[in-house]
Amino acid sequence: MSGQADQFERDALNAADFISQHQVFRLEEFETAYRRLGRKPSSARAALAYHVNRGRLWLVKRSSGAAAAT
């Protein structure tokens, strides 16, 4: 494997650790945790995309009706 591919695999494994410990999380939470590991937020998005594409992670969006009523 190339050096870039090796780094991607390490990033994906770190993402897997976080995902296994957090059933539901926001992108910002993942980026913060990833940054603490010395990673760039932009590579965090790539790692998440990898897991989404592998079917290990689902994207959940808040519906527009989810805002709290006043």
C-alpha positions in Angstrom: 0.0 0.0 0.0 1.1 3.6 -0.6 1.8 5.9 2.3 -1.5 7.8 1.6 -3.5 4.5 1.6 -1.8 3.5 4.9 -2.8 6.8 6.5 -6.4 6.4 5.3 -6.6 3.0 6.9 -5.3 4.3 10.2 -7.8 7.2 10.0 -10.6 4.7 9.3 -9.7 2.6 12.3 -9.7 5.6 14.6 -13.1 6.5 13.2 -14.3 3.0 13.9 -13.2 3.2 17.5 -15.2 6.4 17.9 -18.3 5.1 16.1 -18.3 1.9 18.2 -18.4 4.0 21.3 -21.0 6.5 20.2 -24.3 5.2 18.7 -25.5 8.7 17.8 -23.2 11.8 17.3 -23.0 15.1 15.5 -20.4 15.8 12.9 -18.9 18.5 15.1 -18.4 15.9 17.9 -16.7 13.6 15.6 -14.4 16.3 14.2 -13.5 17.4 17.7 -12.6 13.9 18.8 -10.7 13.4 15.5 -8.7 16.6 16.0 -7.7 15.4 19.5 -6.1 12.4 17.8 -4.0 14.8 15.8 -6.1 14.5 12.7 -7.5 17.2 10.4 -11.2 17.8 10.4 -11.2 17.4 6.6 -9.9 13.9 6.9 -12.6 13.2 9.5 -15.2 13.8 6.8 -13.4 11.4 4.5 -13.3 8.8 7.3 -17.0 9.1 7.9 -17.7 8.9 4.2 -15.7 5.7 4.1 -17.9 4.1 6.8 -21.1 5.4 5.2 -20.1 3.9 1.9 -19.3 0.5 3.6 -22.7 0.5 5.2 -21.4 0.7 8.8 -22.8 4.2 9.4 -26.0 5.9 8.5 -26.7 9.5 8.1 -29.6 10.9 10.1 -30.9 14.3 9.4 -33.2 16.3 11.6 -36.5 17.0 10.0 -37.7 20.7 9.7 -40.5 19.8 12.1 -38.1 18.8 14.9 -37.8 22.3 16.2 -39.2 22.8 19.8 -42.5 24.5 20.0 -42.6 27.7 22.0 
